[in-house]
Amino acid sequence: MKKYSFFILLFACIFATKVQAQDNLSWGPMGGLSVATFRGGGAGNTTWKTGGTAGLFINYSVNERFGVGGQLLYTQLGAKNRLADSQIRLNYLQIPILATFYLNDRGNAFRPKLFAGPYVGFLLAARDQNGANLNENNQAWTKADAGLHLGGGFNYRIQDRVWLNFDVRYGLGLVDVAKPIYGSGDVYHSNWGVNLGVSFPLGKYNSNTGRIR
């Protein structure tokens, strides 16, 4: 857990350093549904399984139409065996860094958006549907994953400077996460996610200038 704590601290420090210097920062909680499977030559007879996602996000608006942000997510990936009543449940700490393009200006209450960016993931647990450990001595599954998140959605203003955030995304794993003991062929993550969050401004609002400081 020391290793994961380092990345959490690094994530927080990168964005927290901007809080006093910028007026376009926001943060909030998010959660949703993850529908995951494997792809690649070693995927075998696997099919989609459902899981959950929960975490925090922070966004910085560069201008009216473009922003960048980071997320810290607990995400349940893996796959279901289509020939048997069994599942592989791989739970990760994921850190996506996303660039977001908004299709209209900040003054609109409804703001459609498109986003894309890389992520890294750190394996927290590998278990079957009964809770049995599938990664004894780290022999079956790699400790780290990486890939891309691509998606779209919208932000909707629910009150002054508070926004409802909705998105649908596809996670494309680019790292072979299965070690040779698992079987032959590469195994990559593939998942769809539907997420909902609420963003709040960072900093103190100045009513005279209409800016957050």
C-alpha positions in Angstrom: 0.0 0.0 0.0 3.0 2.4 0.4 3.4 2.3 -3.4 -0.2 3.2 -4.0 -0.1 5.9 -1.3 2.9 7.5 -3.2 0.8 7.8 -6.4 -2.2 9.2 -4.5 0.0 11.8 -2.9 1.6 12.7 -6.3 -1.8 13.0 -7.9 -3.0 15.4 -5.2 0.2 17.5 -5.2 0.2 18.1 -9.0 -3.2 19.7 -9.0 -3.3 21.2 -5.5 -0.4 23.5 -6.4 -2.7 25.3 -8.8 -5.5 26.1 -6.3 -4.2 29.5 -5.2 -2.9 30.4 -8.6 -5.9 29.7 -10.8 -9.6 30.5 -10.8 -10.9 27.7 -13.0 -10.4 24.6 -10.8 -13.2 22.3 -9.6 -13.4 18.9 -7.9 -15.9 16.3 -6.8 -16.9 12.7 -6.2 -18.0 10.4 -9.0 -19.2 6.8 -9.3 -20.8 4.5 -11.8 -21.0 1.2 -13.6 -18.2 -0.7 -15.3 -18.9 -3.5 -17.8 -15.6 -5.3 -18.5 -14.1 -8.2 -20.4 -10.8 -9.4 -21.9 -9.5 -9.2 -25.4 -6.5 -10.8 -27.1 -5.3 -14.2 -28.0 -5.5 -15.4 -24.3 -9.0 -14.1 -23.7 -10.5 -17.5 -24.4 -14.2 -18.0 -23.7 -14.6 -14.8 -21.6 -17.4 -12.4 -21.9 -18.7 -9.2 -20.2 -19.1 -8.9 -16.4 -20.4 -5.9 -14.4 -18.7 -4.1 -11.6 -18.5 -0.6 -10.1 -16.4 2.5 -10.2 -16.0 5.1 -7.4 -13.6 7.9 -6.8 -12.7 11.6 -7.0 -11.9 14.0 -9.9 -10.3 17.4 -10.3 -10.7 19.6 -13.4 -8.9 22.7 -14.7 -10.5 24.8 -17.4 -7.8 26.2 -19.7 -10.4 28.3 -21.6 -14.1 28.3 -22.5 -13.9 25.2 -24.6 -10.9 23.1 -23.3 -10.0 21.6 -20.0 -7.7 19.0 -18.4 -8.3 16.9 -15.4 -7.2 14.0 -13.3 -9.2 11.2 -11.6 -8.5 8.7 -8.8 -10.8 5.7 -9.2 -11.4 2.4 -7.7 -12.5 0.3 -10.7 -13.7 -3.3 -11.0 -12.5 -5.0 -14.1 -12.1 -8.7 -15.2 -14.3 -11.0 -17.1 -16.9 -13.8 -16.9 -16.4 -17.3 -18.3 -19.2 -17.9 -20.9 -18.9 -21.7 -20.5 -19.1 -21.9 -16.7 -20.5 -20.1 -13.7 -17.2 -18.3 -12.8 -15.7 -14.9 -12.9 -12.3 -13.2 -12.7 -12.6 -10.1 -10.7 -9.6 -7.7 -11.0 -9.9 -4.6 -8.9 -7.7 -1.6 -9.7 -6.7 1.8 -8.5 -6.8 3.8 -11.7 -5.4 7.3 -12.4 -6.7 8.7 -15.8 -5.5 12.1 -17.0 -8.0 13.4 -19.5 -8.2 16.3 -22.0 -11.8 17.5 -22.4 -13.3 19.5 -25.3 -16.6 21.3 -24.6 -19.0 21.8 -27.5 -20.2 25.2 -26.2 -19.2 28.0 -23.8 -19.2 28.1 -20.0 -22.3 30.4 -19.9 -24.5 27.5 -21.1 -26.3 25.4 -18.5 -26.0 22.3 -20.6 -22.4 21.6 -21.9 -21.8 18.5 -24.1 -18.2 17.3 -24.0 -15.7 14.8 -25.6 -12.6 13.6 -23.8 -9.6 11.3 -24.2 -6.4 10.5 -22.3 -4.1 7.9 -20.8 -4.6 6.0 -17.6 -2.4 3.9 -15.3 -3.8 1.2 -13.0 -2.5 -0.7 -10.0 -3.9 -4.1 -9.1 -5.5 -4.2 -5.7 -7.0 -7.6 -5.7 -7.6 -10.6 -8.0 -10.4 -12.9 -6.9 -13.0 -15.3 -8.3 -16.8 -15.0 -7.7 -16.4 -16.7 -4.3 -13.7 -14.4 -3.1 -10.8 -16.8 -3.5 -7.4 -15.2 -4.3 -6.4 -15.7 -8.0 -3.0 -14.2 -7.7 -1.0 -16.1 -5.1 2.6 -14.8 -4.9 1.8 -12.4 -7.9 2.2 -15.3 -10.3 -0.9 -14.9 -12.5 -1.6 -11.2 -12.9 0.7 -8.2 -13.4 0.6 -5.5 -10.7 0.2 -2.6 -13.2 -2.0 -1.8 -16.2 -2.1 1.2 -18.6 -4.2 2.3 -21.5 -6.6 4.9 -22.9 -10.0 6.3 -21.9 -12.1 7.7 -24.7 -15.6 9.1 -24.2 -18.2 11.8 -24.1 -21.0 13.2 -22.0 -22.3 16.4 -20.6 -22.1 18.9 -17.7 -25.3 20.4 -16.4 -25.4 23.4 -14.0 -27.6 22.5 -11.0 -26.8 25.7 -9.2 -24.2 28.5 -9.3 -20.8 27.0 -10.0 -22.0 23.5 -9.1 -22.3 21.0 -12.0 -23.7 17.6 -12.6 -21.1 15.6 -14.6 -22.2 12.6 -16.7 -20.0 10.5 -19.0 -19.9 7.3 -21.0 -16.4 6.0 -21.7 -14.5 3.1 -23.2 -11.3 1.8 -21.5 -8.7 0.3 -23.9 -6.1 -1.6 -22.1 -2.7 -1.6 -23.8 -0.7 -3.8 -21.3 -0.8 -7.6 -21.3 -2.0 -8.2 -17.7 -1.8 -12.0 -17.6 1.5 -13.8 -16.8 2.4 -17.1 -18.6 1.0 -19.2 -15.8 -2.5 -18.1 -16.8 -2.3 -19.5 -20.3 -1.1 -18.8 -23.8 -1.7 -15.5 -25.6 -2.0 -11.9 -24.6 -4.8 -10.7 -22.3 -5.8 -7.0 -22.4 -8.6 -5.2 -20.5 -11.6 -3.8 -22.4 -14.4 -2.0 -20.6 -17.3 0.4 -20.9 -18.1 2.8 -18.1 -21.1 5.0 -17.2 -20.4 7.6 -14.6 -22.1 10.3 -12.7 -20.5 13.0 -10.5 -20.9 16.5 -9.0 -18.3 19.2 -9.3 -17.7 22.0 -6.9 -15.5 25.1 -7.2 -12.0 25.1 -5.5 -11.2 28.4 -3.9 -13.1 31.3 -2.5 -15.6 33.2 -4.7 -15.2 36.9 -5.1 -18.6 38.5 -5.7 -17.0 41.7 -6.9 -15.1 40.1 -9.8 -17.2 37.0 -10.3 -14.1 34.9 -10.0 -12.9 32.2 -7.7 -9.6 32.9 -5.8 
